[in-house]
Amino acid sequence: MSLSLVSNPYLDDSSAKIRQKPVPWEAYQRAGHVTQEELALIKKVDRQPRAKVETLLQSDGQTYTLLYLRLLKKLQRVDTQQLLLVLIADALADHDDRIPLFLRAGDSDPDLPYTPLLRILESQDDFVQLKSMQILTVLLSAETSPLQPQRLQPFLNTLVSLLNHNLPHKRDIAVQCLEAILPRSECRRAVWSNPAIISGLVDILKQNPGPQMSYQVAFCFWLLTFEVEVAEQINKRFDIIPLLTNVAQSAVKEKVVRVIVATFRNLVSKAPSANLPAMLVAQLLPFAKNLATRKWSDEDIVDDVVYLRDELNARFESLTTYDEYTSELTSGHLSWTPVHDSELFWKENATKLNNKDYEQLKTLIRLLSESQDPTVLAVAAHDLGQYVKHYERGKKILNDLGGKTRVMELMAHQDSNVRYQALMSVQRLVSHPWAAV
């Protein structure tokens, strides 16, 4: 795990300035915060040429590793913490062979290397927090044994705040940190258990980021979907299939399409029944067919596209009209597909909304209450009208489930089509005597 995998101009520029700032080491020694031996060692590397520091690290790397971490553990001033973090990062830069020196620091002090780094994640200084995240990412990713929750959770909690921050460099660093730890299964499970992280990634994609950020966030989703539980639930909970489809359709970089198609392959191979219906509703089949006709520089994307196209096509060919409706309803993305206006469809299938304790009828009512999309509201109101038109007893059922009240409220909706469909449904609800009363 290289330090360069988490990089940002903010960190680089700030580090360059911090290297030149003086730190009152002698004052620390006089106050008893630093020993004479520690003072002598730190003076050899503080504001010294890189070549000289490298020579010292090559000959006495473990000594300096312990020095940096011990000083970070006991010194509280922000400028001192900043410099110590820069010295640690400089020691690690281009030297993955030194990572074990830091990981072995626990042999001398069980608080090292993690306790001081995790503690300063709560710092009010942006550089201290972000530089600590960069270093922690390198160390956590390189651990040979499973990560302990007490080390991982403070790190993930900080990620949540960074992902949801309005400053781009904080979001960028957070996403890079996630990319670096998600190859570890225990990290994927821990991230999945923290829905605020997933929501943060989804929100970034909804803001139409540039190609690099789109790729990095999609890469995180790709890694996450290697977990079967994630593959089974992520679209149901976070609605990522239509979102990733839109990102891929508008992408100008091949790598963005590649990683999203690879994510879709994970979703299909690990949880087909949970994801294929939503993919069909998101019109992924015609998009996959289109992708299969393009020229690609990466052979992996060709294999993934063909796999996705064939799986979707097989599913599509086996669907009945009612299966199509069920897929659309389950996805929550109702649109004016032909089934909604088909009198024959409703005549044959209206009563199926009663199956499994009115599961699909309840879904329609829930969409009327929760959706903010005018098209979804209009189609759901229309479908409820068709339900009671073709199933007279449905009027009482709809009233008992709260559907009638919600449809009536939508007659005052700001969207004209929602108002019209709600009005038509209400007319059907009140047009005849209630047969079930």
Contacts in CASP RR format, 6 or more apart in sequence:
PFRMAT RR
TARGET T0000
AUTHOR 0000-0000-0000
METHOD contacts of the structure
MODEL  1
MSLSLVSNPYLDDSSAKIRQKPVPWEAYQRAGHVTQEELALIKKVDRQPR
AKVETLLQSDGQTYTLLYLRLLKKLQRVDTQQLLLVLIADALADHDDRIP
LFLRAGDSDPDLPYTPLLRILESQDDFVQLKSMQILTVLLSAETSPLQPQ
RLQPFLNTLVSLLNHNLPHKRDIAVQCLEAILPRSECRRAVWSNPAIISG
LVDILKQNPGPQMSYQVAFCFWLLTFEVEVAEQINKRFDIIPLLTNVAQS
AVKEKVVRVIVATFRNLVSKAPSANLPAMLVAQLLPFAKNLATRKWSDED
IVDDVVYLRDELNARFESLTTYDEYTSELTSGHLSWTPVHDSELFWKENA
TKLNNKDYEQLKTLIRLLSESQDPTVLAVAAHDLGQYVKHYERGKKILND
LGGKTRVMELMAHQDSNVRYQALMSVQRLVSHPWAAV
1 96 0 8 1.000
1 99 0 8 1.000
1 137 0 8 1.000
1 138 0 8 1.000
1 141 0 8 1.000
1 142 0 8 1.000
1 180 0 8 1.000
2 94 0 8 1.000
2 96 0 8 1.000
2 138 0 8 1.000
3 89 0 8 1.000
3 92 0 8 1.000
3 93 0 8 1.000
3 94 0 8 1.000
3 134 0 8 1.000
3 135 0 8 1.000
3 138 0 8 1.000
4 93 0 8 1.000
4 94 0 8 1.000
5 137 0 8 1.000
5 138 0 8 1.000
5 176 0 8 1.000
5 179 0 8 1.000
5 180 0 8 1.000
6 133 0 8 1.000
6 134 0 8 1.000
6 137 0 8 1.000
6 138 0 8 1.000
6 173 0 8 1.000
6 176 0 8 1.000
6 177 0 8 1.000
6 180 0 8 1.000
7 176 0 8 1.000
8 130 0 8 1.000
8 169 0 8 1.000
8 172 0 8 1.000
8 173 0 8 1.000
8 176 0 8 1.000
9 169 0 8 1.000
10 130 0 8 1.000
10 169 0 8 1.000
10 173 0 8 1.000
11 127 0 8 1.000
11 130 0 8 1.000
11 131 0 8 1.000
11 134 0 8 1.000
11 173 0 8 1.000
14 82 0 8 1.000
14 127 0 8 1.000
14 131 0 8 1.000
15 86 0 8 1.000
15 89 0 8 1.000
15 131 0 8 1.000
18 79 0 8 1.000
18 82 0 8 1.000
18 83 0 8 1.000
18 86 0 8 1.000
18 127 0 8 1.000
19 47 0 8 1.000
19 83 0 8 1.000
19 86 0 8 1.000
20 47 0 8 1.000
21 79 0 8 1.000
21 82 0 8 1.000
21 83 0 8 1.000
22 47 0 8 1.000
23 46 0 8 1.000
23 79 0 8 1.000
23 80 0 8 1.000
23 83 0 8 1.000
25 34 0 8 1.000
25 39 0 8 1.000
25 42 0 8 1.000
25 43 0 8 1.000
25 46 0 8 1.000
26 39 0 8 1.000
28 34 0 8 1.000
28 39 0 8 1.000
28 75 0 8 1.000
28 80 0 8 1.000
29 35 0 8 1.000
29 36 0 8 1.000
29 38 0 8 1.000
29 39 0 8 1.000
33 74 0 8 1.000
33 75 0 8 1.000
34 42 0 8 1.000
34 71 0 8 1.000
34 75 0 8 1.000
38 67 0 8 1.000
38 70 0 8 1.000
38 71 0 8 1.000
41 63 0 8 1.000
41 64 0 8 1.000
41 67 0 8 1.000
42 67 0 8 1.000
42 71 0 8 1.000
44 52 0 8 1.000
44 56 0 8 1.000
45 52 0 8 1.000
45 53 0 8 1.000
45 56 0 8 1.000
45 64 0 8 1.000
45 87 0 8 1.000
46 83 0 8 1.000
50 90 0 8 1.000
53 90 0 8 1.000
56 64 0 8 1.000
57 64 0 8 1.000
57 91 0 8 1.000
57 95 0 8 1.000
57 98 0 8 1.000
61 91 0 8 1.000
61 98 0 8 1.000
61 101 0 8 1.000
62 101 0 8 1.000
62 104 0 8 1.000
64 91 0 8 1.000
65 91 0 8 1.000
65 98 0 8 1.000
65 101 0 8 1.000
65 102 0 8 1.000
65 105 0 8 1.000
66 105 0 8 1.000
66 108 0 8 1.000
66 109 0 8 1.000
66 112 0 8 1.000
68 84 0 8 1.000
68 87 0 8 1.000
68 88 0 8 1.000
68 91 0 8 1.000
69 88 0 8 1.000
69 102 0 8 1.000
69 105 0 8 1.000
69 109 0 8 1.000
69 112 0 8 1.000
69 113 0 8 1.000
69 116 0 8 1.000
70 109 0 8 1.000
70 112 0 8 1.000
71 80 0 8 1.000
71 84 0 8 1.000
72 81 0 8 1.000
72 84 0 8 1.000
72 85 0 8 1.000
72 88 0 8 1.000
72 116 0 8 1.000
72 117 0 8 1.000
72 120 0 8 1.000
73 109 0 8 1.000
73 111 0 8 1.000
73 112 0 8 1.000
73 115 0 8 1.000
73 116 0 8 1.000
75 81 0 8 1.000
75 84 0 8 1.000
78 123 0 8 1.000
78 125 0 8 1.000
78 128 0 8 1.000
81 120 0 8 1.000
81 123 0 8 1.000
81 125 0 8 1.000
81 128 0 8 1.000
82 125 0 8 1.000
82 127 0 8 1.000
82 128 0 8 1.000
82 131 0 8 1.000
85 127 0 8 1.000
85 128 0 8 1.000
85 131 0 8 1.000
85 132 0 8 1.000
85 135 0 8 1.000
86 131 0 8 1.000
88 102 0 8 1.000
88 135 0 8 1.000
89 131 0 8 1.000
89 134 0 8 1.000
89 135 0 8 1.000
91 98 0 8 1.000
92 98 0 8 1.000
92 99 0 8 1.000
92 102 0 8 1.000
92 135 0 8 1.000
92 138 0 8 1.000
96 142 0 8 1.000
99 138 0 8 1.000
99 139 0 8 1.000
99 142 0 8 1.000
100 142 0 8 1.000
102 113 0 8 1.000
102 139 0 8 1.000
103 113 0 8 1.000
103 139 0 8 1.000
103 142 0 8 1.000
103 143 0 8 1.000
105 112 0 8 1.000
105 113 0 8 1.000
106 112 0 8 1.000
106 113 0 8 1.000
113 139 0 8 1.000
114 136 0 8 1.000
114 139 0 8 1.000
114 151 0 8 1.000
117 132 0 8 1.000
117 135 0 8 1.000
117 136 0 8 1.000
117 139 0 8 1.000
118 132 0 8 1.000
118 136 0 8 1.000
118 151 0 8 1.000
118 154 0 8 1.000
118 155 0 8 1.000
120 128 0 8 1.000
120 129 0 8 1.000
120 132 0 8 1.000
121 129 0 8 1.000
121 132 0 8 1.000
121 133 0 8 1.000
121 136 0 8 1.000
121 154 0 8 1.000
121 155 0 8 1.000
121 158 0 8 1.000
122 129 0 8 1.000
123 129 0 8 1.000
123 132 0 8 1.000
126 170 0 8 1.000
129 158 0 8 1.000
130 162 0 8 1.000
130 169 0 8 1.000
130 170 0 8 1.000
130 173 0 8 1.000
133 155 0 8 1.000
133 158 0 8 1.000
133 159 0 8 1.000
133 162 0 8 1.000
133 173 0 8 1.000
133 174 0 8 1.000
133 177 0 8 1.000
134 173 0 8 1.000
134 177 0 8 1.000
136 155 0 8 1.000
136 177 0 8 1.000
137 176 0 8 1.000
137 177 0 8 1.000
137 180 0 8 1.000
137 181 0 8 1.000
138 180 0 8 1.000
140 147 0 8 1.000
140 151 0 8 1.000
140 152 0 8 1.000
140 155 0 8 1.000
140 181 0 8 1.000
140 187 0 8 1.000
141 180 0 8 1.000
141 181 0 8 1.000
141 183 0 8 1.000
141 184 0 8 1.000
146 186 0 8 1.000
147 184 0 8 1.000
147 186 0 8 1.000
147 187 0 8 1.000
147 190 0 8 1.000
149 190 0 8 1.000
152 186 0 8 1.000
152 187 0 8 1.000
152 190 0 8 1.000
153 190 0 8 1.000
155 177 0 8 1.000
156 190 0 8 1.000
156 191 0 8 1.000
156 194 0 8 1.000
156 197 0 8 1.000
157 194 0 8 1.000
159 174 0 8 1.000
159 177 0 8 1.000
159 178 0 8 1.000
159 197 0 8 1.000
160 194 0 8 1.000
160 196 0 8 1.000
160 197 0 8 1.000
160 200 0 8 1.000
162 170 0 8 1.000
162 171 0 8 1.000
162 173 0 8 1.000
162 174 0 8 1.000
163 171 0 8 1.000
163 174 0 8 1.000
163 175 0 8 1.000
163 196 0 8 1.000
163 197 0 8 1.000
163 200 0 8 1.000
163 201 0 8 1.000
163 203 0 8 1.000
163 204 0 8 1.000
164 196 0 8 1.000
164 200 0 8 1.000
164 203 0 8 1.000
165 171 0 8 1.000
165 174 0 8 1.000
171 204 0 8 1.000
171 213 0 8 1.000
172 213 0 8 1.000
175 201 0 8 1.000
175 204 0 8 1.000
175 213 0 8 1.000
175 216 0 8 1.000
175 217 0 8 1.000
175 220 0 8 1.000
176 216 0 8 1.000
178 191 0 8 1.000
178 197 0 8 1.000
178 201 0 8 1.000
178 220 0 8 1.000
179 216 0 8 1.000
179 219 0 8 1.000
179 220 0 8 1.000
179 223 0 8 1.000
181 187 0 8 1.000
181 191 0 8 1.000
182 188 0 8 1.000
182 191 0 8 1.000
182 220 0 8 1.000
182 223 0 8 1.000
182 224 0 8 1.000
183 223 0 8 1.000
185 226 0 8 1.000
185 227 0 8 1.000
188 223 0 8 1.000
188 224 0 8 1.000
188 226 0 8 1.000
188 227 0 8 1.000
188 230 0 8 1.000
189 227 0 8 1.000
189 229 0 8 1.000
191 197 0 8 1.000
191 198 0 8 1.000
191 224 0 8 1.000
192 198 0 8 1.000
192 224 0 8 1.000
192 227 0 8 1.000
192 229 0 8 1.000
192 230 0 8 1.000
195 237 0 8 1.000
198 224 0 8 1.000
198 234 0 8 1.000
198 237 0 8 1.000
198 238 0 8 1.000
199 238 0 8 1.000
201 217 0 8 1.000
201 220 0 8 1.000
201 221 0 8 1.000
202 238 0 8 1.000
202 239 0 8 1.000
202 240 0 8 1.000
202 243 0 8 1.000
204 213 0 8 1.000
204 217 0 8 1.000
205 214 0 8 1.000
205 217 0 8 1.000
205 218 0 8 1.000
205 243 0 8 1.000
205 244 0 8 1.000
205 247 0 8 1.000
206 243 0 8 1.000
209 217 0 8 1.000
211 251 0 8 1.000
211 252 0 8 1.000
211 253 0 8 1.000
211 255 0 8 1.000
211 256 0 8 1.000
214 247 0 8 1.000
214 251 0 8 1.000
214 253 0 8 1.000
214 256 0 8 1.000
215 253 0 8 1.000
215 255 0 8 1.000
215 256 0 8 1.000
215 259 0 8 1.000
218 244 0 8 1.000
218 247 0 8 1.000
218 256 0 8 1.000
218 259 0 8 1.000
218 260 0 8 1.000
218 263 0 8 1.000
219 259 0 8 1.000
221 234 0 8 1.000
221 240 0 8 1.000
221 244 0 8 1.000
221 263 0 8 1.000
222 259 0 8 1.000
222 260 0 8 1.000
222 262 0 8 1.000
222 263 0 8 1.000
222 266 0 8 1.000
224 230 0 8 1.000
224 234 0 8 1.000
225 231 0 8 1.000
225 234 0 8 1.000
225 263 0 8 1.000
225 266 0 8 1.000
225 267 0 8 1.000
225 270 0 8 1.000
226 266 0 8 1.000
226 270 0 8 1.000
228 270 0 8 1.000
228 271 0 8 1.000
231 266 0 8 1.000
231 267 0 8 1.000
231 270 0 8 1.000
231 271 0 8 1.000
231 274 0 8 1.000
231 275 0 8 1.000
232 270 0 8 1.000
232 271 0 8 1.000
232 274 0 8 1.000
233 274 0 8 1.000
234 240 0 8 1.000
234 267 0 8 1.000
235 241 0 8 1.000
235 267 0 8 1.000
235 274 0 8 1.000
235 275 0 8 1.000
235 278 0 8 1.000
236 274 0 8 1.000
241 264 0 8 1.000
241 267 0 8 1.000
241 275 0 8 1.000
241 278 0 8 1.000
241 279 0 8 1.000
241 282 0 8 1.000
241 284 0 8 1.000
241 331 0 8 1.000
242 278 0 8 1.000
242 281 0 8 1.000
242 282 0 8 1.000
242 331 0 8 1.000
242 333 0 8 1.000
244 260 0 8 1.000
244 263 0 8 1.000
244 264 0 8 1.000
245 260 0 8 1.000
245 279 0 8 1.000
245 282 0 8 1.000
245 283 0 8 1.000
245 284 0 8 1.000
245 287 0 8 1.000
247 256 0 8 1.000
247 260 0 8 1.000
248 256 0 8 1.000
248 257 0 8 1.000
248 260 0 8 1.000
248 261 0 8 1.000
248 287 0 8 1.000
249 287 0 8 1.000
251 257 0 8 1.000
251 260 0 8 1.000
254 296 0 8 1.000
254 297 0 8 1.000
254 298 0 8 1.000
254 301 0 8 1.000
257 291 0 8 1.000
257 301 0 8 1.000
258 296 0 8 1.000
258 298 0 8 1.000
258 300 0 8 1.000
258 301 0 8 1.000
258 304 0 8 1.000
261 291 0 8 1.000
261 301 0 8 1.000
261 304 0 8 1.000
261 305 0 8 1.000
261 308 0 8 1.000
262 300 0 8 1.000
262 301 0 8 1.000
262 304 0 8 1.000
264 275 0 8 1.000
264 279 0 8 1.000
264 284 0 8 1.000
264 304 0 8 1.000
264 308 0 8 1.000
265 304 0 8 1.000
265 307 0 8 1.000
265 308 0 8 1.000
267 274 0 8 1.000
267 275 0 8 1.000
267 279 0 8 1.000
268 275 0 8 1.000
268 276 0 8 1.000
268 279 0 8 1.000
268 307 0 8 1.000
268 308 0 8 1.000
268 311 0 8 1.000
268 312 0 8 1.000
269 307 0 8 1.000
272 311 0 8 1.000
272 315 0 8 1.000
276 311 0 8 1.000
276 312 0 8 1.000
276 315 0 8 1.000
277 315 0 8 1.000
277 323 0 8 1.000
277 326 0 8 1.000
277 327 0 8 1.000
277 330 0 8 1.000
277 331 0 8 1.000
278 327 0 8 1.000
278 330 0 8 1.000
278 331 0 8 1.000
278 333 0 8 1.000
279 285 0 8 1.000
279 312 0 8 1.000
280 312 0 8 1.000
280 315 0 8 1.000
280 316 0 8 1.000
280 319 0 8 1.000
280 324 0 8 1.000
280 327 0 8 1.000
281 327 0 8 1.000
281 328 0 8 1.000
281 331 0 8 1.000
281 333 0 8 1.000
282 331 0 8 1.000
282 333 0 8 1.000
284 308 0 8 1.000
284 312 0 8 1.000
285 309 0 8 1.000
285 312 0 8 1.000
285 313 0 8 1.000
285 316 0 8 1.000
288 305 0 8 1.000
288 308 0 8 1.000
288 309 0 8 1.000
288 312 0 8 1.000
289 309 0 8 1.000
291 305 0 8 1.000
291 309 0 8 1.000
292 302 0 8 1.000
292 305 0 8 1.000
292 306 0 8 1.000
292 309 0 8 1.000
296 302 0 8 1.000
296 305 0 8 1.000
319 327 0 8 1.000
321 339 0 8 1.000
321 342 0 8 1.000
321 345 0 8 1.000
321 349 0 8 1.000
322 345 0 8 1.000
322 348 0 8 1.000
322 349 0 8 1.000
322 352 0 8 1.000
324 337 0 8 1.000
324 339 0 8 1.000
325 339 0 8 1.000
325 345 0 8 1.000
325 349 0 8 1.000
326 360 0 8 1.000
328 334 0 8 1.000
328 335 0 8 1.000
328 337 0 8 1.000
328 339 0 8 1.000
329 360 0 8 1.000
329 363 0 8 1.000
329 364 0 8 1.000
330 363 0 8 1.000
332 363 0 8 1.000
332 367 0 8 1.000
332 371 0 8 1.000
332 376 0 8 1.000
333 376 0 8 1.000
334 340 0 8 1.000
334 367 0 8 1.000
334 375 0 8 1.000
334 376 0 8 1.000
334 379 0 8 1.000
334 380 0 8 1.000
334 383 0 8 1.000
335 375 0 8 1.000
335 376 0 8 1.000
335 379 0 8 1.000
336 375 0 8 1.000
336 379 0 8 1.000
339 345 0 8 1.000
340 379 0 8 1.000
340 382 0 8 1.000
340 383 0 8 1.000
340 386 0 8 1.000
346 386 0 8 1.000
346 387 0 8 1.000
346 389 0 8 1.000
346 390 0 8 1.000
347 390 0 8 1.000
350 386 0 8 1.000
350 387 0 8 1.000
350 389 0 8 1.000
350 390 0 8 1.000
350 391 0 8 1.000
351 390 0 8 1.000
351 391 0 8 1.000
352 360 0 8 1.000
353 360 0 8 1.000
353 361 0 8 1.000
353 364 0 8 1.000
353 387 0 8 1.000
353 391 0 8 1.000
354 361 0 8 1.000
354 391 0 8 1.000
354 397 0 8 1.000
358 397 0 8 1.000
358 401 0 8 1.000
361 387 0 8 1.000
361 397 0 8 1.000
361 398 0 8 1.000
361 401 0 8 1.000
362 401 0 8 1.000
364 380 0 8 1.000
364 383 0 8 1.000
364 384 0 8 1.000
364 387 0 8 1.000
365 384 0 8 1.000
365 398 0 8 1.000
365 401 0 8 1.000
365 402 0 8 1.000
365 403 0 8 1.000
365 406 0 8 1.000
367 376 0 8 1.000
367 377 0 8 1.000
367 380 0 8 1.000
368 377 0 8 1.000
368 380 0 8 1.000
368 381 0 8 1.000
368 384 0 8 1.000
368 403 0 8 1.000
368 406 0 8 1.000
368 407 0 8 1.000
368 410 0 8 1.000
369 406 0 8 1.000
371 377 0 8 1.000
371 380 0 8 1.000
374 413 0 8 1.000
374 415 0 8 1.000
374 417 0 8 1.000
374 418 0 8 1.000
375 417 0 8 1.000
377 410 0 8 1.000
377 413 0 8 1.000
377 415 0 8 1.000
377 418 0 8 1.000
377 421 0 8 1.000
378 415 0 8 1.000
378 417 0 8 1.000
378 418 0 8 1.000
378 420 0 8 1.000
378 421 0 8 1.000
379 421 0 8 1.000
381 407 0 8 1.000
381 410 0 8 1.000
381 418 0 8 1.000
381 421 0 8 1.000
381 422 0 8 1.000
381 424 0 8 1.000
381 425 0 8 1.000
382 421 0 8 1.000
382 424 0 8 1.000
382 425 0 8 1.000
384 398 0 8 1.000
384 403 0 8 1.000
384 407 0 8 1.000
384 425 0 8 1.000
385 424 0 8 1.000
385 425 0 8 1.000
385 428 0 8 1.000
385 429 0 8 1.000
387 394 0 8 1.000
387 398 0 8 1.000
388 394 0 8 1.000
388 395 0 8 1.000
388 398 0 8 1.000
388 425 0 8 1.000
388 428 0 8 1.000
388 429 0 8 1.000
389 428 0 8 1.000
392 432 0 8 1.000
392 435 0 8 1.000
392 436 0 8 1.000
393 435 0 8 1.000
393 436 0 8 1.000
394 436 0 8 1.000
395 404 0 8 1.000
395 429 0 8 1.000
395 432 0 8 1.000
395 434 0 8 1.000
395 435 0 8 1.000
395 436 0 8 1.000
396 434 0 8 1.000
396 436 0 8 1.000
396 437 0 8 1.000
397 436 0 8 1.000
398 404 0 8 1.000
398 429 0 8 1.000
399 405 0 8 1.000
399 429 0 8 1.000
404 426 0 8 1.000
404 429 0 8 1.000
407 422 0 8 1.000
407 425 0 8 1.000
407 426 0 8 1.000
407 429 0 8 1.000
408 422 0 8 1.000
408 426 0 8 1.000
410 418 0 8 1.000
410 419 0 8 1.000
410 421 0 8 1.000
410 422 0 8 1.000
411 419 0 8 1.000
411 422 0 8 1.000
411 423 0 8 1.000
411 426 0 8 1.000
412 419 0 8 1.000
413 419 0 8 1.000
413 422 0 8 1.000
END
